[in-house]
Amino acid sequence: MLTIYHEYIFHFVKNSNYYYDVSWLENVTDSDNRISFGTGGKIKNIISSMDFRENILRTNGNNMESLRKACKDAGFNLTHTSGFPLTVPLIAILTTSKENDTVLDIYNGTGTSLEAAILAKRKAVGYEIKPEYIMGSEVRLKPYLSKESDEDSKLVA
């Protein structure tokens, strides 16, 4: 089954002195030739990621199936269906932030962007109004919350 989704990625900055670095792309192994590094100018830009056809990011699918199972094991039914692969927020996070920076997701959903931020060694803050999705975020992020820092690592609605 083919499902078409798209995600907008916004990079808001307060002034012209902002962080934007694509040098990490030089270390990416791309055996399928799906990442383009721009046109060879002085500044490298991500022209397309993962699949170059029609300048659209194409991935194998969302990341919800294992989360739905984990939520069911935790005692509730997660109905959220539009989770995206970690690679979508990870590209933006690695390009526009440094280790220990804070990543903000104002439409947290079930915490995919927060998980990507944590994996990229960033701090993460997410806002979500649906209690079910917050519970899904708690299930998704529980493995990353250390026992030593439980006081500071709580998810709050």
N, C-alpha and C positions, 0 to 999 in steps of 0.2 A: 504494500500500500504506500502510495506517495502522499506525504503530507507537506504542505508548503507553509513554512513559518518564516518570519523575519524579525530581527531585533535591531533597533536603533541603538547606537552607542554614542553618547554625548560626552564631550570632554570640555567641561566648564572651567575657566580660569579667571582669577581676579585681576591679573595684569599680564603684560607681555613677557614677563620673566617666569615662564612655566617650564615644567619638566616634560620632555618628549624625547624618548630614546628608542631607536629600533636596532641598536647594535646587538641586542640579544638574539635577533633573527639570524645573525651570522653563525650562531652555534646550533641552530635548529637543523636536525637531520630531516631532509625532505626528499625521501627516495621516490615519491610519486610526483615530484615537481609541481606542487600545488601552492607554493608561496612565491610571490613576486616581490623583488626588492626595489621596484621603481624603475626609472628610465635611465639610470646611470648618472644622474646629476650629482651635485654636491651633497644634497640632502636625500637620504634614503626614505622612501615612503612605502607603506604597505598599500599596494594597489589592490591586491586581492589575497584572500587567505583560504587555505585548505582546498579550494577548487576554483580554478581561474575562470571557468566558463561563465560568461555573462556577468562577470564581476560580482558574483554572489557567493557568500560563504556557504558551502554545502558540507554537511556532516552526516554521520550515520544515523543520527536520531537523538531523541532527548534522553535525559538521564533519570527518568522517573520510575522505571520499573522496579529497580532494587530499593528505591526509597519507599515506594508504595508497600512493598513487602515488609520492610523494616517498620513502617508505621502500623501495618496490620499486626505485626508481632508485638508492637507497643500498645495495642488495644484500640486503635481507631482507624477509620477508613479515610485515606487521603484522596480527594477527588481532583486535585490540581493536575492538569494534563500538559501544560505548556513549558515544562522545564527544558532548558537547552543544555548542550554539552559544555563542560568546563572550559573548553577551548575558546568559546565566545567571550566570556568576561576575562579570561586569562590573557588574551591578546591585548585588550585595553589596559589591564592592570600592569602587565609587564612593560608596556610602552609608555604609560603616563605616571608611573609611581616608582619609588625606590623602596628597598627593604625597610620595614618599620614605619612606612607611611600609613595613613589611614584611608581605607577605601569606603565610600559611602554608596549604598544602594537604596534609593528612595522607594523602589518598588521591589522589595526583597523577595516576595513569593516564598519559595521553600529554601532559600539560602544558597543557591548555586554560586552567585557572585561572592558571597562571603566565604564559601569553601575554597574557591579559586584564590581569593586574597590570602587566606590562611596558608594554603599550599605554596604561595609565592612569598611567604614570610612578611605579610602586611597585616596590620590591624584592620578590623572590619566592623562596620556599623550598618545595620539594615533596618528599614522601616516597613512595617506591614500592618494592615488593619484587620486582616482575616485571621481569627484565632486558629483555625485549622492549619493555615499555612505556617503560622508561628510554631505550632506543634511539630509540623514537618521539618522546619528549620532546626528545631531542637534535636530531633532524631538524626538529621543529616550531620549536624555539627558536634554532636555528643562525643565522638571519638577524638575531637581536637581540643576539647575542654579538659585541661589537666586538673588533677585533684588538688594540686598545690594552689592553683589560682581560681578555684571555684568561686571564691568571694567576688572576684572581678569579672568572671566569665559567665554571667547569667544572661539569658535571653529574656527580654522584657517586652510585653505587648504595649 
